Amino acid sequence: MFTFGHVRQLDRVIAETIRRAWRLGAGPGSAAMTVDLDSTICQVHGKHKQGAAYGYTRVLGYHPLLATRAATGEVLHARLRKGSSQRGPKRFVEELIARVRRAGATGPLTVRADAGFWSYALIDTLNRLRVDWSITVRIVPSIRKAIEAIEESAWTPILYPDGGHAQVAETTYVTGRGRNTRRMRLVVRRTRLRDRAQLRLWPDWRHHAFVTSLGTPVVEVDQFHRDHATVELAIRDLKEGAGLEHCPSGNFSANAAWLGCAVLAHNITRWTVRLGDIHPDDRLTVARTVRTRVLALPGRLVNHSGRRVLRLPARWPWATTFTGALDQLRALPLLT
């Protein structure tokens, strides 16, 4: 029977594998690192799944918290929650930052998150840990009032996908009173469609806003925040490529351990790619591509004069990629 203690032991294994992989060259070292926070829904079926519940999506399942490294897609921390739970980001972030610091990330850290993580408790925690942040906010009345106060001349046009028109601006969002007064940089992006027929249906601007501690120019910081969407690619690979699409047990702790095993499988794929020099550094790894070209290799292990020999197909199009990665990985030193 799995318990929460077993899950925490598996957490230590994940933290240690990250530390060792980063020592071998997969880590950020003293360079800046961006971490994306997100949550997802792991749908389950039946009434015998302990902890499964209906959340805001009205889907029966679990609602895990995930933290991924933006540049590589590797999962740095994960925590399974009940399906209806919205709790735990503050403690989760404390564990996350402590883990990456112990693993060797000595450079500046920035955390990006969507509106589900917007809370002053989380912002205070990140400030205390000396971590920059960029967090989407909900368009509540006070935020809308701040947006409406932005002068028309302050809006800057930006490049946007075909069919849309977008501008960005910034202001200072002030909330609270007296000692509890907070002043935060509020960046707003407004968009609308260009097609005349659609403009008659939706003539008003649509707004997306986020608060940030970063001091970069408004256009750059907006693009940086938009890149948070790449976390969905890592979540998709975690589900489709590492087994998180299903939570097979009726026991909550067993499913939490399943999540940990999926994180290990997911990260090993990414470290193989990075340390084996399989994929360009400026592109995110797709697990299906790696599995097709490197892992699911059609070959046969034979005994030849007392030596084991791996026989590969003569016309395998990615043979050079496989042998090159194998040589790179074999050359890595053993760590204790």
Buried (B, 14 or more C-beta within 10 A) or exposed (E): EBEEEBBEEBBEEBBEBBBBBBBBEBBBEEEEBBBBBBBBBBBBEEEEBEBBBEBEEEBBBBBBBBBBBBBBBBBBBBBBBBBBBEEBBBEBBBBBBEBBEEBBBBEBBBBBBBEBBBEEEBBEBBEEBEBBBBBBBEBEEEBEEBBEEBEEEBBBEBEBEEEEBBBBBBBEBEEEEEEEEEEBBBBBBBBBBEEEEEEEEEEEBEBBBBBBBBEEEBBEBBBBBBBBEBBEBBBBBBBEBBBBEBBEBBBBBBBBBBBBBBBBBBBBBBBBBBBBBBBEEEEBBBBEBBEEBBEEBEEEEEEEEEEEEEEBEEEBEBBEBBEBBEEBBEEEEEEE
